[in-house]
Amino acid sequence: MKNVVILISGRGSNMEAIVRAQLQGVKIAAVISNRPDAGGLDFAAGHGIATAVVDHKGFASRDHFDAALAECVDGFAPDLVVLAGFMRVLTETFVRRYDGRLLNIHPSLLPSFPGLHTHARALEAGVRLHGATVHFVTAELDCGPIVVQAAVPVLAHDDEAALAARVLRQEHRIYPQAVQWFAQGRLQIDAGRVRVAGVNEAEAGWSVPPLDV
Ligand code: GRF
């Protein structure tokens, strides 16, 4: 059984998707938020999952906050730490501590559109395909080895909300899949690239929904 600790900052729909997936060999050991009002905390508590808050506002520096967060996370003995809409940039010290066992989901097809406002930027750029990426976290923001991506079409009438919703549906598919692969020990990082062991290479790690979504 792998202990998974999920970090959230808000509504926590990706966390919810991972919990609801009832992944084999996975125990959601805790859901931790940096915001006391994060909506996802209620869902987690309602599902019998331990919750904790480490409020970043209570710390004088990023280093102090990250040290307190790591102490909280380590209290749940995680095999894997999952960032699910966790809206704080983490220090290199924190990232190194969980090297190879820290995942993030980012709402774009990385390396396009790292950072914030990805859907607005995708619309502005006029790209025809957009999507989401699950990746291992490294010190550089939104830059680590890619585990799985899902692409969605960008349609002529899309606004930011419509595009975000289409991407989010895919996030809820690929994040549980990535966590399941990790728990099964199937993710191997080699020279900055991820191999998913034991699955058809043509199908592993990417996903395109039908174009009439
Ligand atoms: C998701 O779009 C995720 O990719 C991004 O922030 C959003 C969080 O949504 N990092 P939720 O809290 O999981 O509902």
Residues whose N, C-alpha, C, O or C-beta is under 5 A from the ligand:
A	BS01	GRF	G10 R11 G12 S13 N14 M15 A84 G85 I105 H106 P107
